[in-house]
């Protein structure tokens, strides 16, 4: 079993890891010849299934195992990986390999950076001045042109700043998983969505969602002090969308009812070749024909929803698929970047899928 690669687009990799670690501390990672898959399934809350092309985050990718497609399955702690990637940001070279230390499997990240190193030697004393040699009155060259010169005499600079390479090694403990164990992890099956819509910028949506959640907790805290109702401290947000470009976020409690609405959003066209039914029979077509007042609604935990929206740091477009009163699926399209360690602009996309369960009303 062998895995060795250089890292590229480290900022994108670091942002993805941060988004995943906000939901759970452990991820299952599946490596094969072409694809890197991250799966996060917390005990409670939203699940994440990320399928990325290996060349999105890796370069000089070398993989070998006895499994089909050279598949390697790992259980990976996200916290140490995130810290290692933060150390690698700004480096001119970083690589990752699967190794063993004291018999335990490790992902070893070696980071090469350049640092400024100053070395100093004995310099001239501050009060010393250069003495002039006595000038002969019979100087055949005439007057010394520097004798009354405006040029200042300068000390010899012995302090120099030099660049030197610094090598940092970060070891991340992992578990190598048996393929049969991983095959039992299945993506949730969800019915065809009633509404699909492109969300506004997630960081904007997160700011408003967090404000609603904080307001719900504040009012619940004051009310629970008198009613002693601990369940009121678990705020739910109501998300609704229609097939006419509108998204609605609502907080409704015994004492509050506030709403924020986005209009003019895009409902992407479906590809009929990818559907299991004629387009005219698809639930989204039915919702669209029903008009602007036909909404698909889900109810999400405010705190879990905030963690989901942290994926907005990837700055990709996000398509939300609503199964009315059942579930919400987010498809986060991660743009490729060209340009080595630092990344750049590109036109290819990979997808990170979030499964968010809906609470009953």
C-alpha positions in Angstrom: 0.0 0.0 0.0 1.5 3.3 -1.1 0.3 6.9 -1.2 2.4 9.9 -1.9 1.5 13.3 -3.5 2.4 16.9 -3.7 -0.2 19.4 -2.5 -1.7 22.1 -4.6 -4.6 24.6 -4.1 -3.8 24.4 -0.4 -6.2 27.2 0.5 -9.1 25.4 -1.1 -8.1 22.2 0.7 -7.8 24.0 4.0 -11.2 25.7 3.5 -12.9 22.4 2.7 -11.3 20.8 5.8 -12.5 23.6 8.0 -16.0 23.3 6.7 -16.1 19.6 7.3 -14.5 19.8 10.8 -17.3 22.2 11.9 -19.7 19.2 11.6 -17.6 16.3 12.9 -14.1 15.6 14.1 -13.6 12.4 12.0 -14.0 11.9 8.2 -13.7 8.8 6.1 -11.5 9.3 3.1 -11.5 7.1 0.1 -8.6 7.5 -2.4 -8.5 5.9 -5.8 -6.8 6.5 -9.1 -8.9 9.5 -10.0 -11.0 10.6 -7.1 -10.8 11.7 -3.5 -13.9 11.2 -1.4 -14.6 12.7 2.0 -17.6 11.4 4.0 -18.7 13.0 7.3 -21.6 11.4 9.2 -22.1 12.9 12.7 -24.3 11.2 15.3 -26.7 14.1 15.0 -26.9 16.7 12.3 -26.2 17.0 8.6 -24.1 14.5 6.5 -21.5 15.5 3.9 -20.4 13.5 0.9 -17.6 15.2 -1.0 -16.4 13.7 -4.3 -13.3 15.6 -5.7 -11.1 15.0 -8.6 -7.6 14.1 -7.3 -6.1 16.9 -9.4 -8.1 19.5 -7.6 -5.9 19.3 -4.5 -3.1 16.9 -5.5 -0.2 16.9 -7.9 2.3 14.1 -8.8 -0.3 11.8 -7.3 1.0 8.3 -6.6 -1.3 5.6 -5.3 -0.9 1.8 -5.1 -2.9 -0.9 -3.3 -4.2 -4.4 -3.9 -7.8 -3.2 -4.2 -9.5 -2.3 -7.6 -8.5 1.2 -8.8 -5.8 1.2 -6.1 -8.4 2.1 -3.5 -7.2 3.1 0.0 -9.7 3.8 2.8 -8.7 5.9 5.8 -10.3 7.2 8.9 -8.8 10.7 9.3 -9.0 13.2 12.2 -10.0 16.6 10.6 -8.5 18.8 13.4 -4.8 17.8 12.9 -5.3 17.9 9.1 -6.7 21.4 9.3 -3.8 22.6 11.5 -1.2 21.0 9.2 -2.8 22.7 6.1 -2.8 26.1 7.9 1.0 25.6 8.4 1.3 24.9 4.7 -0.4 28.0 3.4 2.2 30.2 1.9 4.8 27.5 1.5 6.6 26.9 -1.8 6.2 23.2 -1.6 4.3 20.7 0.5 3.8 16.9 0.1 1.8 14.2 1.8 2.5 10.5 2.2 1.2 7.5 4.0 3.8 6.0 6.3 4.3 4.2 9.6 5.9 5.5 12.8 6.4 3.1 15.7 4.1 0.6 13.8 1.2 3.1 13.6 -0.1 4.4 10.2 0.5 8.2 9.7 -0.2 10.7 7.1 3.1 12.7 7.1 2.9 16.2 5.7 6.3 17.8 4.9 6.2 21.6 4.3 9.0 23.6 2.7 9.0 27.4 3.5 11.5 30.2 3.1 12.3 32.3 6.1 14.4 35.5 6.6 17.5 34.8 8.8 19.6 37.7 10.0 23.3 37.1 10.8 25.4 39.8 12.3 29.1 40.4 12.8 31.1 43.0 14.7 30.3 46.4 13.1 32.2 49.7 13.4 32.0 51.6 16.6 29.5 54.5 16.5 31.9 57.2 17.5 34.9 56.1 15.4 35.9 58.4 12.5 38.3 57.7 9.7 41.6 59.6 10.1 43.0 61.5 7.1 46.6 60.8 6.1 48.8 63.9 6.3 48.9 65.7 3.0 52.3 66.7 1.6 52.7 70.3 0.6 54.5 69.0 -2.4 51.6 66.9 -3.5 52.2 66.4 -7.2 48.5 65.6 -7.8 47.3 68.9 -6.4 44.3 69.2 -4.1 42.5 66.0 -3.0 39.1 66.1 -4.7 37.5 64.3 -1.7 39.1 66.6 0.9 36.1 69.0 0.9 33.7 66.4 -0.6 30.0 66.5 0.2 30.0 62.7 0.3 29.4 61.1 3.7 31.7 58.4 4.8 29.6 55.3 5.6 30.3 52.3 7.8 30.7 48.8 6.4 27.4 47.0 6.7 28.0 43.6 8.2 24.4 42.8 9.0 22.7 40.8 6.2 19.3 39.2 5.9 19.5 35.9 4.2 16.7 33.5 3.1 16.9 30.0 4.2 14.7 27.0 3.7 12.7 25.8 6.7 11.2 22.3 6.7 8.2 21.5 8.9 6.9 17.9 9.3 3.3 17.4 10.6 2.2 13.8 11.4 -1.5 13.0 11.3 -2.5 9.7 12.9 -4.9 7.7 10.7 -6.6 4.3 10.6 -6.5 2.1 7.5 -10.0 0.7 7.0 -11.0 -2.6 5.5 -12.9 -2.1 2.2 -15.9 -4.2 3.4 -16.4 -1.8 6.3 -16.5 1.2 4.1 -18.9 -0.4 1.6 -21.6 -0.4 4.3 -21.6 3.4 4.4 -24.4 4.4 2.0 -25.5 7.8 0.8 -29.1 8.7 1.9 -31.8 8.1 -0.7 -34.0 11.1 -1.2 -37.0 11.4 -3.5 -37.0 13.7 -6.5 -36.9 17.4 -5.3 -40.0 19.6 -5.5 -37.9 22.8 -5.9 -34.3 23.4 -7.0 -32.9 26.9 -6.6 -29.4 28.5 -6.6 -28.8 30.0 -3.1 -27.6 33.6 -2.5 -24.0 33.9 -1.2 -23.8 31.5 1.7 -21.9 33.9 4.0 -24.7 36.4 3.6 -27.3 33.7 4.3 -25.3 32.5 7.3 -25.1 36.0 8.8 -28.9 36.4 8.7 -29.5 32.8 9.8 -27.2 33.3 12.8 -29.0 36.5 13.7 -32.3 34.7 13.7 -30.9 31.8 15.8 -29.3 34.2 18.3 -32.6 36.1 18.6 -34.5 32.9 19.2 -32.0 31.8 21.9 -32.2 35.2 23.6 -36.0 35.2 23.7 -36.1 31.5 24.7 -33.7 32.2 27.5 -35.9 34.9 29.0 -39.0 32.8 28.5 -37.5 29.6 29.9 -36.4 31.3 33.1 -40.1 31.8 33.8 -41.6 28.7 32.2 -38.6 26.3 32.8 -39.0 24.8 29.4 -35.5 23.5 28.3 -36.8 22.4 24.9 -37.3 26.0 23.9 -33.5 26.5 23.7 -33.3 24.4 20.5 -34.3 26.9 17.8 -35.6 25.7 14.4 -35.5 27.8 11.2 -38.0 27.4 8.4 -36.6 27.4 4.9 -38.9 27.7 1.9 -38.3 28.1 -1.8 -40.5 28.2 -5.0 -39.9 27.5 -8.7 -40.1 31.3 -9.4 -36.7 32.4 -8.0 -37.7 33.1 -4.3 -36.1 31.9 -1.1 -37.7 32.5 2.3 -36.1 32.2 5.8 -38.5 32.4 8.7 -38.3 32.2 12.5 -41.6 31.5 14.2 -42.0 31.0 17.9 -44.6 31.8 20.5 -43.2 35.3 20.8 -41.5 35.9 17.4 -42.4 35.7 13.8 -39.8 37.2 11.4 -39.0 36.6 7.8 -36.3 37.4 5.3 -37.0 36.9 1.5 -34.6 36.7 -1.5 -36.1 37.2 -5.0 -34.7 37.0 -8.4 -32.7 33.8 -7.8 -32.2 31.2 -10.5 -34.1 27.9 -10.8 -31.6 25.9 -12.9 -33.0 23.9 -15.9 -33.0 20.1 -15.5 -31.4 17.8 -18.0 -34.2 15.5 -19.2 -31.7 12.8 -20.0 -30.8 12.6 -16.3 -34.4 12.1 -15.1 -36.2 8.9 -14.4 -39.5 10.4 -15.6 -40.6 12.8 -18.3 -39.8 16.4 -17.4 -43.4 17.5 -17.5 -44.2 14.9 -14.8 -41.3 16.0 -12.5 -42.4 17.4 -9.1 -40.6 20.7 -9.8 -42.6 21.2 -13.0 -45.8 20.7 -10.9 -44.6 23.2 -8.4 -43.7 25.7 -11.1 -47.1 25.4 -12.8 -48.8 26.0 -9.4 -47.4 29.5 -9.3 -45.4 31.7 -6.9 -47.4 30.8 -3.9 -46.5 27.1 -4.1 -43.5 26.7 -1.6 -41.5 23.7 -0.6 -40.5 23.9 3.1 -38.1 22.3 5.4 -37.3 23.0 9.1 -33.7 22.9 10.2 -31.8 23.2 13.5 -30.4 26.7 13.7 -27.0 25.7 15.0 -26.5 22.8 12.6 -27.6 25.0 9.7 -25.0 27.6 10.7 -22.3 24.9 10.6 -23.5 23.7 7.1 -23.3 27.3 5.8 -19.7 27.5 6.8 -18.9 25.8 3.5 -19.6 29.2 1.9 -15.9 30.0 2.5 -15.2 27.9 -0.6 -17.0 30.6 -2.6 -18.6 28.2 -5.1 -22.2 28.2 -6.4 -24.7 26.3 -4.3 -27.9 24.6 -5.6 -30.4 23.7 -3.0 -32.9 20.9 -3.7 -36.1 20.9 -1.5 -38.1 17.8 -0.8 -41.2 19.4 0.8 -41.4 18.6 4.5 -38.8 15.9 4.1 -35.2 16.9 3.4 -32.8 19.5 1.9 -29.9 18.6 -0.2 -27.2 21.2 -1.0 -24.8 20.7 -3.9 -21.8 22.9 -3.4 -19.7 23.3 -6.6 -16.1 23.8 -5.8 -14.2 25.6 -8.7 -10.9 24.2 -9.8 -7.8 26.5 -9.5 -4.7 26.3 -11.6 -1.5 27.7 -10.3 0.2 25.3 -8.0 0.4 25.7 -4.3 -1.3 29.1 -4.2 -4.1 28.3 -6.6 -5.6 30.4 -9.3 -8.6 30.5 -11.6 -10.1 27.6 -13.5 -13.3 26.5 -15.2 -13.8 22.9 -13.8 -15.9 22.1 -10.8 -16.3 19.3 -8.2 -19.2 18.8 -5.9 -19.7 18.6 -2.1 -23.1 17.2 -1.2 -24.9 18.1 2.1 -27.9 16.1 3.4 -29.9 18.2 5.8 -32.9 16.5 7.5 -36.1 18.3 8.0 -37.9 18.4 11.4 -41.7 18.0 11.5 -43.8 21.1 12.1 
